[in-house]
Amino acid sequence: MSISATLSSALNRLPDLVAIQAPEPSNFALFSLGVVGVMLGRRVARKPKNADQANSQD
């Protein structure tokens, strides 16, 4: 058996390469901005609405 035949048979046994789709940077940026917006919205919603409520909790 020659070297080229051995190499060819070894390469035939390798698994096929699978292409994986990676998200575009703009999609990741938009998703990140959405997550930050939700977090800020929740934080603002939990804050007291006036100074009297803030002082009464201390």
N, C-alpha and C positions, 0 to 999 in steps of 0.2 A: 504494500500500500504506500503510495507516495505522500509527500507532505501536503501537496495541494488537495488531495482527496481527503486526508485527515482534517485539514483546516475547513474544507467545505462541509464535511459531515458535522463538525463541531459547530459551525455557524448555523447550520440548519436546525440544530437542537436548541438554540437560544430563543427565548420568548420574543414574540413580536413587540416592538415598541409601541406604546400607546400614547397618543397626544392628549395632554391635559389642557383644558382651556383655563387660562388665568384671567381674572377680571381686569378690566381696564382701570388705570389709575383714576380716571374721572368718575367711574362708578363707585370706587372705594371712597373717594372724597365726598361725593354726594351722600353716601350711606353714613359716613362719619359725621357730616354736618347734621343729618337728621337725628342721629343718636345724641349729639350734643344739644340740639334743640329740645328734644324730649327731656333730657336731664335738666336743662335750665328751666323749662316750663314747670316741671315738678317742683323744683326748688322755689320758684317764685310763687307757686300755688300754696306752698306750705308756710310762707312767711306771713306774719300778721299784717293786717291791712292798714293799721294806723299806729301811731306812737304810743297811745294809751295801752293798747294790748301788749306792746313790747315791754313797757315799763312794769306792768302788773305781773309779768312772769318772772321778773328778777327778784 
